[in-house]
């Protein structure tokens, strides 16, 4: 798995946002994504306030699932 975090400063600010309850934990989002689209987690990225999760399915299709970082709500799911 590759996590793109924009550097340690962004990573620290995301951790702080999770501790303060402003963002849901990444683990929660990843678990939901893998329930919805089982496969191999290949990338997770935070883009502004959106977690972008990419999963390689057993059929060879990469699916991107976008989640609201504040609520953990699935925003969209599309083939990448």
Rosetta silent file (secondary structure, phi, psi, omega in degrees, C-alpha in Angstrom):
SEQUENCE: XXXXXXXXXXXXXXXXXXXXXXXXXXXXXXXXXXXXXXXXXXXXXXXXXXXXXXXXXXXXXXXXXXXXXXXXXXXXXXXX
SCORE:     score description
SCORE:     0.000 S_00000001
   1 L     0.000  138.994  177.410    0.000    0.000    0.000 S_00000001
   2 E  -117.267  125.998  177.623    1.226    3.458   -0.816 S_00000001
   3 E  -110.044  119.389  176.708   -0.053    6.414    1.182 S_00000001
   4 E   -95.410  119.181 -173.174    0.463    9.798   -0.390 S_00000001
   5 L  -121.489   -0.355  179.369    0.364   12.373    2.345 S_00000001
   6 L    73.207   16.170  178.293    1.965   15.510    0.929 S_00000001
   7 L   103.894  168.669 -173.925    4.790   15.363    3.466 S_00000001
   8 H   -67.978  -29.598  179.195    5.118   15.081    7.202 S_00000001
   9 H   -63.704  -45.105  177.645    3.560   18.500    7.878 S_00000001
  10 H   -65.741  -41.200  179.662    0.307   17.456    6.195 S_00000001
  11 H   -59.326  -43.242  178.411    0.454   14.063    7.901 S_00000001
  12 H   -64.012  -40.303 -179.134    0.770   15.756   11.291 S_00000001
  13 H   -68.989  -33.290  176.877   -2.143   18.091   10.558 S_00000001
  14 H   -67.935  -44.523  177.519   -4.309   15.134    9.499 S_00000001
  15 H   -58.476  -41.756  178.829   -3.448   13.263   12.704 S_00000001
  16 H   -64.811  -40.880  178.830   -4.370   16.348   14.695 S_00000001
  17 H   -62.616  -37.894  177.623   -7.668   16.676   12.778 S_00000001
  18 H   -67.018  -45.992  179.431   -8.479   13.030   13.617 S_00000001
  19 H   -59.538  -36.755 -178.642   -7.626   13.564   17.305 S_00000001
  20 L   -83.318   -4.250  178.858   -9.852   16.656   17.379 S_00000001
  21 L    82.775   10.008  179.283  -12.703   14.796   15.699 S_00000001
  22 L   -81.622  -28.693  176.015  -12.625   16.922   12.538 S_00000001
  23 L  -122.502  146.744  172.888  -11.627   13.951   10.318 S_00000001
  24 L   -78.529  154.022  178.305  -12.599   10.312   10.680 S_00000001
  25 L   -62.703  141.508  179.763   -9.699    7.867   11.061 S_00000001
  26 H   -57.674  -37.161 -179.120   -8.287    6.598    7.778 S_00000001
  27 H   -58.183  -36.860  179.332   -8.649    3.004    8.985 S_00000001
  28 H   -64.809  -43.146 -179.462  -12.424    3.455    9.151 S_00000001
  29 H   -67.575  -44.243 -179.651  -12.579    4.686    5.558 S_00000001
  30 H   -62.906  -42.937  179.125  -10.292    1.924    4.257 S_00000001
  31 H   -60.599  -42.598  179.261  -12.329   -0.768    6.028 S_00000001
  32 H   -65.680  -42.374 -179.688  -15.540    0.562    4.456 S_00000001
  33 H   -61.233  -42.650 -179.525  -13.940    0.774    1.005 S_00000001
  34 H   -70.735  -27.516  173.433  -12.736   -2.837    1.185 S_00000001
  35 H   -68.695  -40.632 -177.992  -16.200   -3.989    2.275 S_00000001
  36 H   -73.929  -36.922 -177.141  -17.747   -2.237   -0.721 S_00000001
  37 L  -139.760   84.855 -178.209  -15.077   -3.338   -3.222 S_00000001
  38 L   -60.141  142.048  178.778  -12.987   -6.287   -2.000 S_00000001
  39 L   163.553 -154.618 -178.773   -9.470   -6.473   -3.376 S_00000001
  40 E  -103.559  123.165  177.292   -5.967   -5.193   -2.765 S_00000001
  41 E   -68.264  123.291 -177.788   -5.556   -1.692   -1.368 S_00000001
  42 E  -115.005  -23.024  179.746   -3.052    0.037   -3.635 S_00000001
  43 E  -161.424  143.679  172.885   -3.223    3.738   -2.766 S_00000001
  44 E  -134.057  133.460 -178.667   -4.722    6.192   -0.304 S_00000001
  45 E  -139.009  144.944  172.439   -4.486    9.938   -0.779 S_00000001
  46 E  -105.765  118.428  178.701   -5.899   12.945    1.025 S_00000001
  47 E  -117.656  103.809 -174.017   -6.936   15.646   -1.429 S_00000001
  48 L    60.319 -112.375 -179.700   -8.126   18.699    0.497 S_00000001
  49 L  -112.159   29.933 -178.227  -10.935   17.222    2.639 S_00000001
  50 E  -128.604  125.140  170.700  -11.428   14.044    0.613 S_00000001
  51 E   -81.798  129.197  175.570   -9.856   10.643    1.182 S_00000001
  52 E  -112.449  118.665 -175.240   -9.232    8.926   -2.175 S_00000001
  53 E  -115.184  125.928  176.853   -8.901    5.154   -1.868 S_00000001
  54 E  -111.678  131.324 -178.496   -7.801    2.965   -4.806 S_00000001
  55 E  -128.541  133.099  174.678   -8.407   -0.774   -4.752 S_00000001
  56 E   -92.145  114.395 -179.567   -7.337   -3.367   -7.299 S_00000001
  57 L   -78.318  165.089 -179.716  -10.153   -5.876   -7.655 S_00000001
  58 L   -64.035  -17.972  178.170   -9.650   -9.574   -8.411 S_00000001
  59 L   -87.363    2.369  178.856  -10.863   -8.849  -11.960 S_00000001
  60 L    86.753    2.247  179.550   -7.923   -6.465  -12.522 S_00000001
  61 L   -90.076  133.261  175.508  -10.089   -3.332  -12.369 S_00000001
  62 E   -94.145  125.597  179.397   -8.901   -0.436  -10.205 S_00000001
  63 E  -111.527  134.686  174.909  -11.747    1.287   -8.394 S_00000001
  64 E  -106.804  127.894  177.568  -11.412    4.714   -6.778 S_00000001
  65 E  -117.321  125.521 -179.157  -13.664    5.473   -3.832 S_00000001
  66 E  -106.711  132.097 -177.677  -13.829    9.048   -2.564 S_00000001
  67 E  -124.638  143.273  171.381  -14.885    9.784    1.014 S_00000001
  68 E   -69.350  121.522 -175.892  -15.627   12.983    2.866 S_00000001
  69 L   -67.235  -27.686 -177.719  -12.794   13.142    5.417 S_00000001
  70 L   -77.914  -36.081 -174.259  -14.965   14.901    8.003 S_00000001
  71 L  -110.099  -20.503 -175.183  -17.908   12.488    7.956 S_00000001
  72 L    80.152    6.785 -178.210  -16.543    9.295    6.407 S_00000001
  73 L   -76.809  135.698  176.568  -19.438    9.361    3.920 S_00000001
  74 E   -68.371  125.888 -179.666  -18.828    7.816    0.500 S_00000001
  75 E   -95.161  -43.381  178.566  -18.983   10.590   -2.097 S_00000001
  76 E  -161.550  159.363 -179.668  -18.374    8.614   -5.272 S_00000001
  77 E  -139.605  122.499 -178.078  -17.088    5.333   -6.591 S_00000001
  78 E  -149.036  155.121  175.016  -15.650    5.027  -10.100 S_00000001
  79 E   -68.455  138.433 -178.719  -13.302    2.936  -12.207 S_00000001
  80 L   -99.798    0.000    0.000   -9.879    4.530  -12.322 S_00000001
